[in-house]
Amino acid sequence: MIIKDKNIYIKSLSSDFIEDSYVNWMNDKEVTKFMVSRDKIFSQNDLVMYVKKMKESHSSYLFGIYLKDNDKYIGNIKIGDVDTVKKSADIGLMIGNKSEWGKGYASEAINCVVDYAFNVLKLSRLWAGMFKINYGSYKAFINNGFKEIDNSRKKVSLEGKLEDTLMLEKENILNINISIEARMTSSRLPGKTLKLINGKPSLEIMVNRIKKTKLVDSIIVATTTNKEDDEIVSWCRENNINYFRGSENNVYDRVLKTHQQYNTNIVVELTGDCILLDDTLVDDAVKTYLDNKYDYVSLADPFGMSVQVYSLKTLESISKDRELEYQDMEHVTPYLYTSGKYNTYIKKVREDLMSSEHLLLLDTMEDWCVIENVCKNFSNFDFSCEDIADFVKDNPNKVDKNKFIPRKGLS
């Protein structure tokens, strides 16, 4: 595993390749001055066993730090004491090569492990302990957004003197945002985004149903710069809903820039077709993502109940090392679940309740008739997925009008 920054990269250390420089660093009093192990003497075998122990551990991750331009090994950084319940861990850092001190490499290495800890290990909190007089280390952590923990200072003996130590921490502010792709220029059902269903605009129905989610920070309507979508923007402004305007034809670019604009960490991607989406399904998808180490989670089927969850960094990676293809621009995420490069989880939703032959998305006039029939059955729009399933079972003749409509999609 390799994680890159501007000038350095980090990769997992192997006990098979313990360099002499590592042994020299660990026995250099200037290098180890602020480390817990500063009074110990280390042999090469000691370090081989230590690295092997880290490799076999389920609660620690040890990385070497290397310069990108010449692959020079300059130090180590560790994520340790991982608590999977509290979702926390500590960071330990050593730039062993003294000729590379003061060049900002420690700060870059910290940035790499923060990214790994928050986005791969899905941790919520990182902390680091240090001596107050270790200014270089302190500055490197502060540059990465770490803050001093109140009342964490205490005196520790160092070279015969009592010195202040302190604790720094950084919390993973998830900033989980929903984007709803919406436009007025649908070829199959023009104006569908604001088309009235039982007296309410379809977008309003959808937003009100999903805004009850407990795990999402905000909802953003991702619409286009087409003048016909001014009406969507007006609706968003009137209802105090966040919005972003981007490319009409490159949906990938629109979704990407939406979440970059709003500093999203975790993307919850929805389409404006899914107006009857249940808020509990959104939370289910988000929780599945947060509780596991997936790069991409999709809850799909029946049509009209689709949720996709992934990180902004994962979304950015689609276009990082390759040119976008038509399917990327049209459907945004197919590369994530077809390339084999990502850890994905795709689950069909509530098959015990509803068959996928019942299409509850809004894409054609026939769909509108089906959804109108569903909504008219209830006194308000606050009905659940189970309520819809009961209605479908009891009234099959009211939900089959769109059953044989050809659908666009991935082949």
N, C-alpha and C positions, 0 to 999 in steps of 0.2 A: 504494500500500500504506500503510495506516494502522494503527499499533499504539498502543493506549490504556493509560494508567495512571490513577491517581486524579485527578490535577490537570493532567496534560499528555498530549499524544499526539505521536508522531513519524511522519513520512512522508518518503518519498524526495524529495530535493531535485531540482529541475529547473533546468537551465541557462537556461531561458527566463524564469525569474522570480527573478533575483538582486536582492534588495532592497538599498537603499542602506545599511541598517543593517548588513548583512553586511560590506560594504566598510569601513564605519566601525569595526566591531569589529576587523577584521584589521589596522587601522592604529592601534589604541589600545594603547599600550605596557602599560597596566595589565591589559588583557584578555589580551594575548599573552605576558605576562611569563614564563610557564612553558612556552610552546610552542616547538617546534623552529624555527618560522618567525618567532620574535620579533624578529629583526633585519632583516626584509624589509619592503618597501613594496609594497602591492598595489593594482592598478587594478581597476575593475569587469570589464574584459576578462580580466584574470588569473584572477579567480574564476569567470567564465563558463567559461573553458577548463578550469579545475580540476574544476568540477562535471561538465562534459561528460565529462572523462576518467574520473571516478569512475562515471558512469552507464554508460559503455561497458566498464568493467573487469569481469572475471570473478572478481576477487579482493578487491574492496573494495565497501562499501555505505555510502553517505553519506545521513544522515537529518537533516532539520530538526526542531527541538524547538518545540512550540507549546503555549500555554496552552489548556485545553479551554473555559474560560468565554468567551473573546473571540477565539480563534484568533491571539493575538499570537505572533509569531515571536521566540524568545528565545535560540536557539543551535543548535549542530550536534552530532551524535554520529556516529562512524564505526566500522564494523567493517572492519579493513584487514589486508592481508597474509594472506589466507585460504590456508592450506595444506591442500589436499584429501587429501593422503596422511597427514599427521600429525593432520588434523582440528583445526587450531588457528588462532587469529587474535588480533590485538590490537585494543584499543578506544582511540579518541581522543575527547576530550570538550571542548566549549567552551560555557559559558553566556556569551554575548556581551553580553546586556543586563544591565548592572551593577545596575540597580534590582531585578533578580530574584535576585540572589545571596543565599545563606543561607536559601532557602525550601524546600530539599529537592527541587528540580526535577531537579538533576543525578542524584540517587539514583534517581528515578523513570525518567529516561531510560536509565540503565544497566540497570535492571530490564527495560525494554522490549527493548533490544538483546540482553541475555542470553537472554531468552525466544526471540527470533528466531534467534539463533545456535545455540542448543541444540536447539530443537524444529522449526525449518524448515531451517536449513543443516545440522543434525545434526553440529555440531562437538563435540569432546570437551574442548577446553581454550581458555580466553580469558585474555589477559594485558594488563597496562597498565603503562607506565613513567611515573614522575613524580618531581618534586623532593620531598624529605622535608618541606620547609617549605610545600608546597602542601596545607595542612591540609584545606581544603574538598573538594578532589578525593579526597584520601586517605580521608576519612571517608565520602564517597559510595560509594566502591568497597568499603570494609570493611562498610558497611551492607548491601551486596548479596552478602556471603559471600566476597569476595576475601581472600586471605591473602598475606602477604609471602613471597617466594621466598628461601630461605636463601642467603646469600653473594651477593646480587644488588646490594648497594650499591656505588656508586662515586662519585668526585668529578667534578663537571662545573662549568665556569665559568659563573657567573650574575652579571651586573652587576659584574664585576671581582672577585668572590669565588668560592672553591671551595665548592660546596654538595653535600650528599649527594643522590644519586638512588637510587631503589629500584624493584623490580619486584613487582607483585601479580599473582596468578593465581587463576582459579576453574576447577575441573574439573567436568565434567558427570557427576555421579553418576547413572547412568541409572535404577537401581532398577527393573529390568524384572521384573514380577511376573505370574505366571499366576493367573487365577481360574477355578475350576471351578464352574459352576452345578449345584447338586445338591439334591434334595429327595426325600422318601419318598412323597409323595402323588400320584404320576403316575396319571392316570385310566386309562391303557392298560396300565401294568404297575406296580401299587403296590409300593413297597419296592425298586424296581430298583437304587437307588443302592448298597445293601448286599447285593443278591441274590448268592448264591454261584454262581460259575462255575468249574467244575473245582476246587471246594473253597476258593476265595478270594472275598471280597467284591469286587464289580465296581469299587468306588471304589479299593480297595487295588491292584487290577491296574492301573488307569489311572495312579494316582499313582506307582507303582513304575516304570512304563514311561516316564513323561515326566520324572521327577526326574533322569534322566541328561543332560538338556539342558545344554549348555555356556554358553549365553548368558542364562539366566534366573536371577534372584537368589532367588526364593522362590515357593512354591505356596500358594495360599489357597483353601480351600473356601468358596464363597459360598452358604450355605444360608439357611433362613428361620426366622422366630420361631415357626412352627407347632410345637406340642408334639411332634408326630410326628417332627420332625427332631432331637429331643433325642438320638436314637440316632446320627445323623450326627456331632453334636458330641462325643458320648462316644467314637466311633471316632477322631475327630481328636485328642482329648486323649490317648487311649491310644497313638496313633502319632506324637505330637509334630508334628502338621500344623496350620498356621495356619488359622483359620476366621473367618468373619464371619456374623452373623445379621441378615437384613433382611426386606424385604417379600416375601411369597409371590407376590403377583399382579403387582407392579410390578418386573419383573426389571431394567429399566434403573436404577431407584433402588437396587436391591440391589447391582448391579455397581458403580455409581458410588460408593456409600458404602463398599463393600469396599476400593476402591483409594484413596479419600481417607483411610480409616482407616490404611492401611499405607504412606502417603506414596509411592505408585507414581508413576513418571514415564511409563513405557511399559507399557501394558496388553496382556497376551496373554490373550484371552478364549476359553475352552473351555467346552463343555457336558459334563455328566456322562454323556451318551449315548455319547460318543466314547471308549470304554474301550480300544480297540485302537490309539489314536493313537500313531504312531511318534515318538520323541523327536527324530529327525533332521528330521522335517517341521516340528516346532516351531522348531528352530534355523534351518531354511531360511526360514520365514516371518519370524522376527525379523531375520535377516541381510538379507533383502530390504528390510525396513523401514529398518534402520540405514544401509544402503549407498545409499539413494535418498532422494528428497524427497517421498515419498508421505505423505498424511495417514492413509491406511487401506490395509492389506494383508490380503487374504484368500486363503488356500489352501483350496480346496474340492473336493469330489467325490474319490473316491466317498464317499457318506454314511458317516460314522464316522471321517473323516480331516480334519475341518474345524478351521482355526486362523484367528483374527482378531487383528491387531496394530494398535494406534493409541495415541496419547498420551492421558494423562488430560485434558489441556486440550481435545483434540478431542472426547472423550466429554462433557465438561462443556458444550461449545458446542452440543450437540444440544438442550439445554433452556434455553440462555441467552436466546435471542431469540424463542422460540416455545413454545407450549403442547405438551406431549407428546401424541402420538396413541396409539391402541391398539397399533399395530405397534411403536412405540418401547418401550412398557412390556412387550410380550410378547417381542420379538426383539432389543431393545437398539439395534442398529446400522443398520437399513434406511435411515434418513435419510442416513447417510454415503455410501451407494452409489447412492441414487436421486435425491437433490436436485440433483446437478450442481454443488454448491458445494465439493466436496472433490476433491483429487487422489488417485484410488484406483487400486489394482492388484489385480485378481482373477484368480487362476490356478487352473486345474484341476490337481489333484495326480496325478502318476504315471499319466497316461492310457496310457502305454506298458505299464504293469504290470497295470492293473485297470480293468475297465469300470465305469461309474457305475451299472450295473444291479445290481451286487453291493452290497447294503446291509449295512454292518457297524456300524451304530449300535444301541444298546440302547433300544428303545422299546416293543416288544411281546414276547409270549411266543415268537412265531415268531423274532424277532431273537435272543432268548436261546438258542434251539435252534441257530441258525446259529453264534453266537459260541462256544457250548459245543463244537460240532463242531470249530471252528478250534483252540481252546485244547487240546482233548484230543489233537490231533495232535502236540503238542510236549511235551518233557519238563519245560519250565518256561515262564514267561511272557516270557522274554527273546528273543522272536523279532522279526524285522524286517518292514518293509512288503514287502520282496522275498519273504520266507518265506511271508507270507500270500498274496501273489499266486501263488506256485508252488502252494500248496495249493488255491487257488480254481480254477486251471487244471486241476489233476489230479483234483479232486473236485467237479465242478460240481453233482452231485446232493446234496451235503452243504451247499450254500450257497444253494440256491434256494427254501427253504421260505418265506422272507419276501418273495419277489420281487414279489408282486402285492398286498401290503398297502398300502392308501391311507395317504398320509403328510400330516401337517400341515406347513404352510409358508407362505411368502409367495406370494400370487397375482401 
